[in-house]
Amino acid sequence: MIPNQISPPQRILMGPGPSDIHPSVLAALAAPTVGHLDPYFLKVMDEVQSMLRAVFQTTNQMTMAISGTGSAGMEACVVNLIEPGDRMIVGVNGVFGGRMADVAERVGAEVTKIERPFGEVFTPEEVAAAVAKVRPKVVGIVHAETSTGALQPLEEIAKIVHDAGALLIVDCVTSLAGLPVEIDRLGIDAAYSGSQKCLGCPPGLAPVTFGPKALEVMDQRKKKVSSWYLDIGLLRNYWGNNRAYHHTAPINMNYALHQALRLVLQEGLEARYVRHRLHHTALKTGLEAMGIRYSVAAETSLPMLNSVLIPEGADDAAVRSQLLNEFGIEIGGGLGPMKGKTWRIGLMGEAAKMSNVLLFLAALEQCLNRQGIMPTPGAAIAAANAVYCS
Ligand SMILES: *Cc1c(COP(=O)(O)O)cnc(C)c1O
């Protein structure tokens, strides 16, 4: 028996990613596939690179899309900058910092974790103290911790790391195209992202960028990069001027990213940041009117990922499946120690819009009612609307 042709449901993706995708981005996936060395595709690659530079706010030549998801971008940054025995500090205040530490250990780094409870962020002082003690080659930190909803300020940390002569790797999987990611202004040496969060593209590509100091460190390596697939030295020959075959780039995914980046730049970075912030404010005001509280301090709350405490008496799984089955809305549950304690409501890329916020608040009110929790009817929508009308 041959299975039926796929016919996926139309969801509203308000979880931690993937996020909603503009029809023109999906349409790009269905465009004719050309060869990976076809002059047409080489032009697409050039344009993807130049649009990525604009979104990362960098002039780094070595800016490209790794074939793989955000985690492949993470591995690419770590594996190219670390040689066995190198010291690396990783900030672990959520699942993704933990993943970066794991990746670094596998590559043979001598890893020092600095830790913070889930939901908190690092102070410049504690990073400075660790850097002074460890004298690392590389420091890795997560800009937007999608597992907790916390935003890590980077400016002072970047200065501390550079003053100590170390390199800074930043995870901007969730922040890129939703919050300013200022690679050149902060001198971030290496950064990676993912196509499926605020860039509004399906999962499958990991934009990365490497600055001059990172390239210098790679050129001075004593040992070959332990991953052939993610070796930036080899990838530079494909994404750089030589155009030498390395692997077959996922052609149609690059079309999709090209269109997604066009939409980002057409909207304008500043306007896009403002939009994410606006819908976050409306959602937050609505949720609070319903008696729901955030699990992160207001000053460090991410606009694109709203992590809230599940109200007392509500059944986590029942609410999420009612949201999905009756309203087509996907939100995320808590990860790690937050499992069963938080909901993660994403407002990423295309999903950050008024109709999603208002529908979600109305839907959640119904779901809570079913659980015997009775918020004042309509209060959340009225509060969110007040934000939109002000
Ligand atoms: C989603 C995410 C990742 C991992 O990306 P995948 O595309 O799932 O491999 C890494 N870091 C952060 C902060 C993320 O949000």
The ligand as a MOL file (V3000), in Angstrom:
LIG
                    3D

  0  0  0     0  0            999 V3000
M  V30 BEGIN CTAB
M  V30 COUNTS 15 15 0 0 0
M  V30 BEGIN ATOM
M  V30 1 C 16.3270 26.7140 17.5980 0
M  V30 2 C 17.6190 27.0710 18.2690 0
M  V30 3 C 18.8150 26.3590 18.0640 0
M  V30 4 C 18.8650 25.0900 17.2540 0
M  V30 5 O 18.4740 25.2190 15.9840 0
M  V30 6 P 17.9100 23.9490 15.1480 0
M  V30 7 O 17.4820 24.6100 13.8940 0
M  V30 8 O 16.8050 23.3640 15.9540 0
M  V30 9 O 19.0330 23.0120 14.9570 0
M  V30 10 C 19.9650 26.8060 18.6660 0
M  V30 11 N 19.9570 27.8920 19.4630 0
M  V30 12 C 18.8330 28.5990 19.7080 0
M  V30 13 C 18.8900 29.7760 20.5960 0
M  V30 14 C 17.6350 28.1860 19.1230 0
M  V30 15 O 16.5150 28.8820 19.3660 0
M  V30 END ATOM
M  V30 BEGIN BOND
M  V30 1 1 1 2
M  V30 2 1 2 3
M  V30 3 2 2 14
M  V30 4 1 3 4
M  V30 5 2 3 10
M  V30 6 1 4 5
M  V30 7 1 5 6
M  V30 8 2 6 7
M  V30 9 1 6 8
M  V30 10 1 6 9
M  V30 11 1 10 11
M  V30 12 2 11 12
M  V30 13 1 12 13
M  V30 14 1 12 14
M  V30 15 1 14 15
M  V30 END BOND
M  V30 END CTAB
M  END
